[in-house]
Amino acid sequence: MALAHNLGFPHTCGDHELWQVQKDAGIELLPVGDIAWYGQVLAGDHQQFALNWEQLFEEVAQATALGHAVKPVLLGPLSYLWQATAKAGDVDKLEPLDSLLPLYDQTLNRLAALGVEWVQIDEPILALELPQDWKNAYERVYNILQRAPLKKLIATYAGGLEGNLGLAANLPVDGLHIDLVQAPEQYTTMLDRLPAYKVLSLGLVDGRNALPCDQEKTLDLLRDAHERLGERLWVAPSCALLRSPLDLAVQKCQEVAELVKALNNALKQVAIAA
């Protein structure tokens, strides 16, 4: 069976309400703390990193206490540095990395201690053409962060992976989200390159467009994906819905849930017939 999840949701109401709204729409694994890192991106060089994600931990505890299945969301360390140092001139953007990684490691271990099974790590810069030193850094960073005892889903969006597809597919994490609205052509190549143990989350519902997806066409693709992935198939909007109007965000969650329900019902019928 496939799983319906979401990458991010607008914070236009209280936490309790926004979690329940997504759950009522059919989302099975809820993003938590997805707004927390927006205020964390620094600008400039030679800064002392002291990420304060207390809000993230508080939301995880609250949502879990309410019985929700949660997936905390972090901005990945390399996308963080790329954005944080964008206005810093000709400094070495990777220089602060060794100071930053222990903070991420502490955060992941603390989430694991709270009982979190999956964490979503947003790495949107994987859709960019990256210098070779940044590609090398990806391998080093996630070899370090894999030590934390919880599962990690790398989320990419706003384009295709292109020259970074092999890199992303082989990072030592447990899952990968790809945007098939902006870059549908990467689907086949990703299925061929993805290691057999990894979850693949397909962003098939356009998070930036009010028009609904073509359900019949999308279900054909999902059937094909399930044949290859089985229980490792997740379905989501193409991107986080943080900046969407609430009614549109709910609509997109419902579209995802309807696709997963239709697929799972079809699979049950096949199993019964067999």
C-alpha positions in Angstrom: 0.0 0.0 0.0 1.1 3.6 -0.7 1.3 6.3 2.0 -0.1 9.8 1.8 2.0 12.5 3.4 2.6 16.3 3.2 5.7 18.4 3.0 4.5 21.5 4.7 1.3 23.3 5.6 0.3 27.0 6.1 0.3 28.2 9.7 -2.9 30.2 9.5 -4.6 28.6 12.5 -3.5 27.0 15.8 -1.2 24.0 15.7 -4.0 21.6 16.9 -6.3 22.8 14.2 -3.8 22.6 11.3 -2.8 19.1 12.2 -6.4 17.9 12.4 -7.3 19.7 9.2 -4.6 17.7 7.4 -5.5 14.4 9.0 -9.2 15.0 8.1 -8.1 15.6 4.5 -6.5 12.1 4.5 -2.9 12.8 5.2 -1.3 9.9 7.2 2.1 11.4 8.1 1.9 15.0 9.1 4.7 17.6 8.8 5.6 19.2 12.1 7.8 22.2 12.8 7.8 23.0 9.1 7.7 26.8 9.8 10.3 26.7 12.5 13.4 26.9 10.3 12.2 29.9 8.3 13.6 32.3 10.8 16.8 30.5 11.2 18.6 31.3 8.0 21.5 33.7 8.7 23.2 36.1 6.3 26.9 36.8 6.2 30.1 35.1 7.1 32.0 34.2 10.3 28.7 33.8 12.3 28.4 31.6 15.3 25.7 29.0 14.7 23.3 28.4 17.6 20.1 27.0 15.9 17.2 27.3 18.2 14.6 24.7 17.2 12.8 24.5 20.6 9.5 25.2 18.7 10.1 22.1 16.6 10.6 19.9 19.7 7.5 21.4 21.4 5.3 20.8 18.3 6.5 17.2 18.0 5.6 16.6 21.7 2.2 18.3 21.3 1.3 16.5 18.1 2.4 13.1 19.4 0.4 13.6 22.6 -2.7 14.2 20.4 -2.1 10.9 18.7 -0.8 12.2 15.3 1.8 10.4 13.2 4.4 13.1 12.6 7.3 13.8 10.4 9.4 16.8 11.7 10.8 19.0 8.9 14.3 20.5 8.9 16.1 22.7 6.3 19.1 20.6 5.3 22.5 21.9 6.3 23.8 22.5 2.8 20.7 24.3 1.6 20.9 26.2 4.9 24.5 27.3 4.2 23.8 28.1 0.5 21.0 30.4 1.6 22.6 31.8 4.7 25.7 32.9 2.9 24.1 34.1 -0.3 24.8 37.7 0.5 28.3 37.2 2.0 30.3 38.0 -1.1 33.3 35.8 -2.1 33.6 33.9 1.2 33.9 30.2 1.3 30.3 29.2 1.8 31.2 25.8 3.1 33.6 27.0 5.7 31.0 27.0 8.6 29.9 23.4 7.8 31.9 21.7 10.5 30.5 24.0 13.1 26.9 23.4 11.9 26.9 19.6 11.7 27.1 18.9 15.4 23.9 21.0 15.9 22.1 19.0 13.3 23.3 15.8 14.9 22.1 16.9 18.3 18.7 17.9 16.8 18.2 14.5 15.1 19.2 12.6 18.2 16.8 14.7 20.3 14.0 14.0 17.8 14.8 10.3 18.0 14.6 10.5 21.8 11.1 11.9 21.4 10.0 8.8 19.5 10.2 10.2 16.0 10.6 7.5 13.3 10.9 9.7 10.2 12.3 13.2 9.7 12.1 15.2 6.5 15.2 17.1 5.5 14.6 19.7 2.8 17.5 20.1 0.3 16.1 22.2 -2.5 19.5 23.2 -3.8 19.8 19.7 -5.2 17.7 21.0 -8.1 20.5 23.5 -8.9 23.7 23.0 -10.8 26.1 22.6 -7.9 29.9 23.0 -7.8 31.8 19.8 -7.3 32.9 20.7 -3.8 29.2 21.0 -2.8 28.5 17.6 -4.3 31.4 16.1 -2.4 30.1 17.8 0.8 26.7 16.1 0.4 28.3 12.7 0.6 30.3 13.7 3.7 27.4 15.4 5.5 24.9 12.6 5.2 27.5 9.9 6.0 27.8 11.8 9.3 24.1 12.5 9.9 23.1 8.9 9.1 24.4 7.9 12.6 21.3 9.4 14.3 18.8 6.6 15.0 15.8 7.7 12.9 14.9 7.5 9.3 15.6 10.4 7.0 13.6 11.6 3.9 15.5 14.1 1.7 13.0 16.4 0.0 13.8 18.1 -3.3 11.5 20.3 -5.2 11.1 23.3 -7.6 12.8 21.4 -10.4 14.5 18.2 -11.4 17.7 16.7 -10.0 19.3 16.5 -13.5 23.1 16.2 -12.9 22.5 15.6 -9.2 20.1 12.6 -9.6 22.7 9.9 -9.0 24.1 11.8 -6.0 20.7 12.3 -4.5 19.6 8.7 -5.2 22.7 7.3 -3.4 22.9 9.5 -0.4 22.9 7.3 2.8 19.3 8.1 3.8 16.1 6.1 3.9 14.0 8.0 1.4 13.8 10.7 -1.3 11.1 13.0 -2.4 11.1 14.2 -6.0 9.0 16.8 -7.8 7.3 15.2 -10.8 5.2 18.2 -11.6 8.2 20.4 -12.5 10.3 17.6 -13.8 8.2 14.5 -14.8 11.1 13.2 -16.9 13.2 12.2 -13.9 10.7 9.5 -12.9 12.0 6.6 -15.0 15.7 7.4 -14.3 15.1 7.7 -10.6 13.3 4.3 -10.4 16.3 2.8 -12.2 18.9 4.4 -9.9 17.2 4.2 -6.5 18.6 1.6 -4.2 16.2 -1.2 -3.4 15.8 -0.3 0.3 14.7 3.3 -0.1 11.3 4.9 0.0 10.5 7.1 -3.0 8.0 9.9 -2.5 6.4 11.1 -5.7 5.3 14.8 -5.8 2.4 14.3 -8.2 0.0 17.0 -7.0 0.9 20.5 -8.1 1.3 22.5 -4.9 1.4 25.8 -6.8 -1.7 25.4 -9.1 -5.3 25.3 -8.1 -6.1 23.0 -11.0 -6.5 19.4 -9.9 -4.2 16.8 -11.3 -5.4 14.3 -14.0 -6.4 11.5 -11.6 -6.7 8.8 -14.3 -3.3 9.5 -15.8 -1.7 9.9 -12.4 -3.1 6.6 -11.2 -1.6 4.9 -14.2 1.8 6.2 -13.1 1.2 5.2 -9.5 0.3 1.6 -10.5 3.6 1.4 -12.4 5.4 2.9 -9.4 3.8 0.4 -7.0 4.9 -2.5 -9.2 8.5 -1.4 -8.7 8.4 0.0 -5.2 5.6 -1.8 -3.3 5.4 -0.5 0.3 8.2 1.9 -0.4 5.9 4.2 -2.4 4.8 7.5 -0.8 2.7 10.2 -2.5 2.7 14.0 -1.7 2.2 17.4 -3.2 5.1 18.5 -5.4 6.3 21.0 -2.8 5.5 22.3 0.6 2.2 24.2 0.9 3.4 26.8 3.5 2.6 29.8 1.3 -0.7 28.5 -0.1 -4.1 29.8 1.0 -5.6 27.4 3.5 -8.4 26.3 1.3 -6.0 25.5 -1.5 -3.6 23.6 0.8 -6.5 21.5 2.1 -7.6 20.8 -1.5 -4.1 19.6 -2.4 -4.0 17.3 0.7 -7.3 15.9 -0.4 -6.0 15.2 -3.9 -3.0 13.3 -2.5 -5.2 11.3 -0.2 -7.7 10.5 -3.0 -4.9 9.2 -5.2 -3.6 7.0 -2.5 -7.0 5.7 -1.6 -7.8 5.0 -5.3 -4.5 3.1 -5.7 -4.9 1.1 -2.5 -8.5 0.2 -3.4 -7.4 -1.0 -6.8 -4.6 -3.1 -5.2 -7.1 -4.7 -2.8 -9.4 -5.6 -5.7 -6.5 -7.2 -7.5 -5.6 -9.2 -4.4 -9.2 -10.3 -3.9 -9.5 -11.4 -7.5 -6.3 -13.4 -7.2 
